[in-house]
Amino acid sequence: MPQDSKSSTNLIASLRETLENLVHNPYPHVPNPEACKKRASVALVLRVRPTFGHWPPNSSNLADGNSDNISSADLVKRFFDQDWVQHGDPEIVFIKRAARPGDRWTSHVAFPGGKRDPEDKSDKDVAVRETDEEIGLDLKSPHALYTGNLPERVVSTSWGKVPIMVLCPFVFLWTQPDMPPLKLQPTEVASTHWVPLRVLLSPSTRTFEYVDVSDRFSNRGGIIMKKFLRSVLGRMEFSAVRLLPSESLYCSSATEFFSPDTQDEGGSWRSGLHRWYTGDQIYDMEKTRPLLLWGLTLGMLADFLEQLPPHNAIELWSPPTFTSFDVRFLVSILTRSLQERNKAKLQNGGTNMTVVDSETEAVAAGNDPWFVGENKPPRKGNNTTETYAVGVMLEGYYDLMRRGVWIAASARLLATAGFVFFLVRRFRQNRF
């Protein structure tokens, strides 16, 4: 058997084991923290793309019209027993959200989903409804098999730790070799992308996203303080995964097909030096980058991928930092011992990683939404009695990172004042 075919077969076997575990071991419901009423749900939708040498038969009905009388576990078994599935290529669908001013997650890559409405009966119903509304995929179809959920998490502001909502991920498997055409809601979704699991598991797709977050440190300082901190911080660097889709569908909107024209900022050596100093040259090279997955969705994906070989989802993630070399150096020095202590907590089997973006962070939660523990969800076992790590790798990190930012800003300000004083003194000496 060719190596790539063998790898695909091994991945299919691992996916089968993971979905069977999710069917038998649901994760617990997480109640809303006090003074936080919002809930949201997303759908992680899987399919298996047939390969040329193992094309499926014309009909592939698992339940023969009697799906109500067959358990989800039996349906999963029947699905993976098929020859075309055993040699297929499993994929996950992602959406790129439409660009909307004021939207916290504008243009982000995400799973289909949204906020819970009063008429929704359950969190799972939210994922089903939103998936139908956003991309036209009916998860109530007999060909859409619900296999379980992933750990629910509290989403809070990155700096203030103020809870915003509880986020609930649900996993669905499309059991047919072909799919109905998707219908994208243009005000919500710019495009959809099917990405193979083998791409998401590959270390070669790991990269970073760079975001301007200077306003997060200068809410009361006005535009002058923001400009100053922007020159000090550069951009913030977040772990990301580069998506290489096997199939994409785009809305017919010119703004989604073509990036807006940007003014060339590289005309002078001073602007070039400034971009080098703040790290913006990295961002400039990334203007034509492919789709990047980061933030909250990367955290949920890591929960899922951690259950698949090579069980290295933790490597998808590294602590956020800054592109300015002096801030980056200070943050590294200040947080080194903290990171070592936090990593020591993960030595006994790792954890269910949480990932942040420029606006929010999400923490996986067990029975107590604010519990900090050392266990991770088992690949086999009773998930309803399991507790999860809550921001273990980020515990205390942001406090030290903020300290590093202000130390760097103060040092930069003192150095600038000293340089100006030196120039003025030299000018006076030369004049007199």
Legacy VTK file of the C-alpha trace (Angstrom):
# vtk DataFile Version 3.0
C-alpha trace
ASCII
DATASET POLYDATA
POINTS 432 float
0.000 0.000 0.000
1.426 3.435 -0.879
2.498 5.519 2.079
-0.035 8.295 1.454
-2.849 5.738 1.180
-1.695 4.079 4.403
-1.584 7.440 6.183
-5.094 8.233 4.973
-6.357 4.864 6.233
-4.731 5.424 9.627
-6.307 8.894 9.857
-9.727 7.487 9.017
-9.324 4.861 11.752
-8.333 7.538 14.259
-11.264 9.721 13.232
-13.619 6.811 13.695
-12.290 6.182 17.211
-12.605 9.879 18.066
-16.208 10.152 16.861
-17.193 6.942 18.642
-15.721 8.387 21.845
-17.702 11.612 21.379
-20.900 9.634 20.835
-20.483 7.663 24.053
-18.941 10.408 26.222
-20.579 13.822 25.912
-18.962 16.810 27.562
-20.901 18.529 30.371
-23.183 21.515 30.072
-21.561 24.729 31.315
-23.919 27.261 32.934
-23.496 30.961 32.362
-21.407 32.889 34.893
-23.226 35.462 36.961
-24.226 38.603 35.020
-23.467 36.879 31.703
-26.586 35.750 29.842
-25.366 35.196 26.280
-24.680 31.790 24.760
-23.478 30.863 21.290
-22.973 27.634 19.384
-20.915 26.520 16.397
-20.923 23.422 14.193
-17.769 21.480 13.335
-18.964 19.681 10.199
-16.949 16.770 8.825
-17.189 14.968 5.518
-15.084 12.313 3.757
-14.005 13.103 0.212
-13.825 9.928 -1.930
-10.570 9.120 -3.699
-10.375 8.224 -7.377
-9.422 4.587 -6.834
-12.227 3.918 -4.344
-15.281 5.639 -5.772
-18.506 5.071 -3.796
-21.594 3.319 -5.142
-24.514 5.363 -6.417
-26.434 4.840 -3.184
-24.958 5.039 0.294
-27.902 5.104 2.672
-26.724 4.058 6.130
-30.084 3.683 7.810
-32.290 2.463 4.931
-34.942 4.988 5.937
-35.048 3.882 9.582
-32.480 6.186 11.169
-34.740 6.840 14.153
-34.389 3.197 15.193
-30.591 3.061 14.862
-28.214 4.497 17.431
-25.636 7.111 16.521
-22.881 4.675 17.476
-24.221 2.091 14.991
-24.506 4.749 12.282
-20.887 5.794 12.855
-19.839 2.132 12.594
-21.803 1.603 9.373
-20.351 4.751 7.859
-16.721 3.863 8.541
-17.189 0.240 7.467
-17.671 1.389 3.871
-14.718 0.876 1.531
-14.845 4.373 0.012
-14.794 5.907 3.502
-11.852 3.789 4.665
-9.803 5.109 1.738
-11.229 8.641 1.733
-9.901 12.014 2.803
-11.686 13.545 5.832
-12.317 17.312 5.728
-13.777 20.105 7.883
-15.710 23.097 6.563
-14.751 26.631 7.634
-16.354 29.943 6.814
-14.782 33.325 6.340
-17.085 35.843 7.925
-18.188 38.861 5.921
-16.441 42.153 6.579
-18.711 44.214 8.837
-17.684 47.441 10.593
-17.898 47.173 14.359
-18.118 43.370 14.334
-15.701 41.831 16.843
-15.060 38.899 14.504
-15.239 40.636 11.130
-13.514 38.686 8.314
-12.379 35.960 10.725
-12.174 32.317 9.693
-14.585 30.348 11.856
-17.020 27.478 12.113
-20.623 28.265 11.106
-22.602 29.344 14.139
-23.959 32.258 16.112
-25.733 33.487 19.237
-28.639 31.726 20.883
-32.075 33.264 20.392
-34.941 32.993 22.909
-36.853 30.619 20.603
-33.966 28.133 20.404
-34.720 25.022 22.472
-31.099 23.991 23.044
-27.526 24.981 22.323
-27.334 22.289 19.634
-30.403 23.739 17.928
-28.504 27.028 17.657
-25.671 25.357 15.744
-28.164 23.627 13.439
-30.146 26.797 12.766
-27.126 29.030 12.223
-25.461 26.549 9.860
-28.605 26.445 7.733
-28.947 30.236 7.755
-25.296 30.990 7.035
-24.285 28.361 4.471
-27.530 26.570 3.560
-26.464 23.180 4.945
-29.353 21.340 6.616
-28.004 19.481 9.642
-31.494 18.074 10.280
-31.051 15.985 7.138
-30.903 12.201 7.622
-27.470 12.434 5.990
-26.154 14.716 8.774
-25.162 12.641 11.790
-24.695 14.388 15.137
-21.768 12.684 16.881
-21.297 14.750 20.028
-19.913 17.961 21.459
-16.572 19.488 22.364
-15.806 21.192 25.695
-17.900 24.285 26.271
-15.965 27.381 27.290
-16.476 30.810 28.784
-15.488 33.606 26.410
-14.221 36.722 28.174
-12.356 39.892 27.339
-8.634 39.205 27.094
-7.545 41.847 29.566
-10.474 42.470 31.899
-11.586 38.857 32.371
-15.186 40.001 31.971
-17.289 37.050 30.703
-19.056 37.751 27.410
-20.784 34.442 26.663
-20.555 30.663 26.826
-19.444 29.073 23.542
-20.683 25.561 22.708
-19.124 23.513 19.850
-20.995 20.555 18.298
-19.645 17.931 15.879
-21.588 16.664 12.848
-20.674 14.102 10.188
-22.063 14.244 6.642
-22.541 10.608 5.677
-22.979 10.918 1.903
-20.121 11.036 -0.634
-21.659 14.101 -2.255
-23.269 17.204 -0.784
-26.065 19.550 -1.808
-24.902 22.937 -3.113
-24.225 25.441 -0.343
-26.102 28.749 -0.240
-24.073 31.493 1.447
-25.729 34.362 3.299
-23.778 37.376 1.902
-24.294 39.587 4.935
-22.827 36.890 7.188
-20.434 34.772 5.135
-17.873 35.773 2.516
-16.785 32.233 1.596
-16.686 28.595 2.681
-13.633 26.321 2.597
-13.308 22.546 2.953
-9.898 21.776 4.464
-8.466 18.226 4.795
-7.662 17.021 8.297
-4.181 16.003 7.140
-3.517 19.667 6.290
-4.692 20.827 9.698
-2.462 18.254 11.408
0.633 19.171 9.408
3.330 21.223 11.213
4.100 22.948 7.894
0.812 24.889 8.060
1.563 26.550 11.386
2.190 30.273 11.230
1.198 33.527 12.982
-1.349 36.324 12.711
-0.316 39.937 13.387
-2.801 42.405 14.859
-2.632 46.055 15.911
-3.749 46.109 19.563
-2.276 49.428 20.696
-5.767 50.774 21.400
-6.250 48.010 23.973
-3.552 49.641 26.108
-4.621 53.251 25.559
-8.388 53.398 25.978
-8.124 56.670 27.913
-4.931 58.092 26.484
-6.331 59.460 23.240
-4.789 59.353 19.798
-1.348 60.580 20.956
-0.970 57.746 23.445
-2.210 55.262 20.846
0.330 56.493 18.282
3.106 56.280 20.862
2.202 52.760 21.930
1.799 51.737 18.299
5.404 52.766 17.668
6.529 50.863 20.784
4.541 47.649 20.389
4.480 47.065 16.667
1.836 44.387 16.225
0.738 41.529 18.428
1.662 38.033 17.276
-0.831 35.161 17.650
-0.507 31.492 16.772
-2.334 30.563 13.577
-2.819 27.735 11.087
-2.584 28.352 7.343
-5.596 26.753 5.648
-5.114 25.018 2.291
-8.645 24.219 1.082
-9.518 21.402 -1.275
-12.704 23.251 -2.262
-13.887 26.841 -1.783
-17.072 28.755 -2.533
-17.208 32.557 -2.614
-19.994 35.095 -2.489
-20.109 37.212 -5.644
-19.033 40.384 -3.863
-16.146 42.356 -5.300
-14.934 43.337 -1.842
-14.477 39.670 -0.976
-12.723 38.763 -4.230
-10.315 41.688 -4.270
-8.447 43.337 -1.415
-8.886 47.123 -1.243
-6.075 49.161 -2.708
-3.554 50.250 -0.102
-1.230 53.193 -0.269
2.444 52.317 -0.563
4.103 53.242 2.698
7.597 52.231 1.668
8.694 55.413 -0.066
11.334 56.631 2.386
14.129 54.991 4.317
12.627 56.393 7.526
9.311 54.601 6.991
11.194 51.420 6.075
13.311 51.669 9.209
10.206 52.243 11.325
8.475 49.178 9.858
11.570 47.091 10.527
11.785 48.343 14.120
8.118 47.662 14.892
7.980 44.394 12.971
5.536 45.663 10.344
7.678 44.304 7.544
6.388 40.871 8.592
2.811 42.006 8.221
3.472 43.651 4.856
4.756 40.370 3.463
1.621 38.684 4.760
-0.827 40.893 2.837
-1.174 38.192 0.185
-1.244 35.309 2.681
-3.789 32.515 2.401
-6.570 31.947 4.906
-5.434 31.986 8.519
-7.204 30.233 11.358
-6.507 31.657 14.807
-8.184 32.785 18.013
-11.285 31.087 19.355
-11.823 28.731 16.432
-8.229 27.529 16.606
-8.844 26.708 20.273
-11.894 24.579 19.457
-10.065 22.912 16.571
-7.155 22.099 18.907
-9.620 20.396 21.270
-10.679 18.160 18.393
-7.250 17.558 16.840
-5.722 16.679 20.206
-7.769 13.471 20.056
-6.152 12.481 16.721
-2.587 11.246 16.144
0.011 12.619 16.516
-1.839 14.235 19.459
0.191 17.437 19.102
-2.495 20.109 19.200
-0.567 21.882 21.937
2.090 22.593 19.310
-0.455 24.602 17.340
-0.215 27.230 20.032
2.355 29.518 21.614
1.828 32.470 23.972
1.013 35.793 22.281
3.846 38.322 22.008
4.793 41.473 20.099
6.798 42.153 16.948
8.886 45.015 18.410
12.122 43.334 19.430
12.592 45.149 22.774
9.008 44.454 23.932
9.306 40.877 22.728
12.568 40.464 24.654
11.153 41.939 27.875
8.000 39.817 27.702
10.138 36.727 27.122
12.351 37.514 30.136
9.445 38.373 32.437
7.348 35.319 31.536
10.062 32.680 31.160
9.783 31.185 34.640
5.980 31.477 34.552
5.814 29.570 31.281
8.071 26.875 32.674
5.799 26.483 35.702
2.688 26.387 33.538
4.244 23.826 31.203
5.114 21.680 34.208
1.385 21.449 34.908
0.900 19.857 31.508
3.518 17.128 31.812
1.043 14.539 33.074
-0.809 14.222 29.782
-1.251 17.767 28.555
-4.391 19.839 28.534
-7.312 21.116 26.588
-5.723 24.247 25.096
-7.360 27.644 25.126
-6.455 30.221 22.510
-6.932 33.965 22.511
-7.313 36.619 19.842
-6.960 40.395 19.933
-10.347 40.888 21.607
-11.186 37.852 23.681
-9.980 34.650 25.268
-11.877 31.415 25.775
-11.393 28.893 28.509
-12.536 25.291 28.425
-14.765 24.527 31.386
-16.017 21.528 33.303
-18.650 21.558 36.002
-17.138 24.762 37.400
-16.588 27.354 34.629
-13.680 28.923 36.488
-11.942 25.752 37.667
-8.219 25.489 36.962
-7.031 21.910 36.768
-4.399 19.724 35.190
-6.426 17.016 33.462
-7.277 16.884 29.794
-10.245 15.186 28.116
-9.387 11.515 27.721
-9.511 9.936 24.294
-11.538 7.230 25.978
-13.572 7.604 29.136
-16.415 9.404 30.810
-16.168 13.040 29.764
-19.114 14.074 31.935
-17.035 13.548 35.072
-13.847 15.064 33.684
-12.509 18.464 34.685
-10.541 20.617 32.293
-7.641 23.003 32.427
-8.689 26.629 32.283
-6.058 28.820 30.698
-3.216 26.847 32.297
-0.666 28.117 29.808
-1.969 31.675 30.148
-2.358 31.718 33.910
-0.720 34.967 35.017
0.752 35.543 31.551
-1.161 38.692 30.629
-0.324 40.459 33.860
3.399 40.019 33.169
2.984 40.862 29.500
1.288 44.157 30.372
4.138 44.897 32.750
6.622 44.278 29.954
4.723 46.643 27.663
4.792 49.500 30.146
8.442 48.906 31.041
9.349 49.017 27.353
7.243 52.129 26.793
8.805 53.869 29.788
12.308 52.894 28.705
11.619 54.128 25.185
10.252 57.407 26.545
13.254 57.919 28.847
15.666 57.110 26.020
13.919 59.599 23.741
13.953 62.286 26.442
17.637 61.607 27.096
18.465 61.849 23.401
16.576 65.141 23.059
18.358 66.491 26.148
21.716 65.466 24.647
20.931 67.203 21.347
19.804 70.384 23.086
22.921 70.413 25.267
25.220 69.902 22.286
23.410 72.638 20.379
23.904 75.076 23.229
27.582 74.152 23.595
28.205 74.661 19.878
26.291 77.923 19.866
28.177 79.449 22.750
LINES 1 433
432 0 1 2 3 4 5 6 7 8 9 10 11 12 13 14 15 16 17 18 19 20 21 22 23 24 25 26 27 28 29 30 31 32 33 34 35 36 37 38 39 40 41 42 43 44 45 46 47 48 49 50 51 52 53 54 55 56 57 58 59 60 61 62 63 64 65 66 67 68 69 70 71 72 73 74 75 76 77 78 79 80 81 82 83 84 85 86 87 88 89 90 91 92 93 94 95 96 97 98 99 100 101 102 103 104 105 106 107 108 109 110 111 112 113 114 115 116 117 118 119 120 121 122 123 124 125 126 127 128 129 130 131 132 133 134 135 136 137 138 139 140 141 142 143 144 145 146 147 148 149 150 151 152 153 154 155 156 157 158 159 160 161 162 163 164 165 166 167 168 169 170 171 172 173 174 175 176 177 178 179 180 181 182 183 184 185 186 187 188 189 190 191 192 193 194 195 196 197 198 199 200 201 202 203 204 205 206 207 208 209 210 211 212 213 214 215 216 217 218 219 220 221 222 223 224 225 226 227 228 229 230 231 232 233 234 235 236 237 238 239 240 241 242 243 244 245 246 247 248 249 250 251 252 253 254 255 256 257 258 259 260 261 262 263 264 265 266 267 268 269 270 271 272 273 274 275 276 277 278 279 280 281 282 283 284 285 286 287 288 289 290 291 292 293 294 295 296 297 298 299 300 301 302 303 304 305 306 307 308 309 310 311 312 313 314 315 316 317 318 319 320 321 322 323 324 325 326 327 328 329 330 331 332 333 334 335 336 337 338 339 340 341 342 343 344 345 346 347 348 349 350 351 352 353 354 355 356 357 358 359 360 361 362 363 364 365 366 367 368 369 370 371 372 373 374 375 376 377 378 379 380 381 382 383 384 385 386 387 388 389 390 391 392 393 394 395 396 397 398 399 400 401 402 403 404 405 406 407 408 409 410 411 412 413 414 415 416 417 418 419 420 421 422 423 424 425 426 427 428 429 430 431
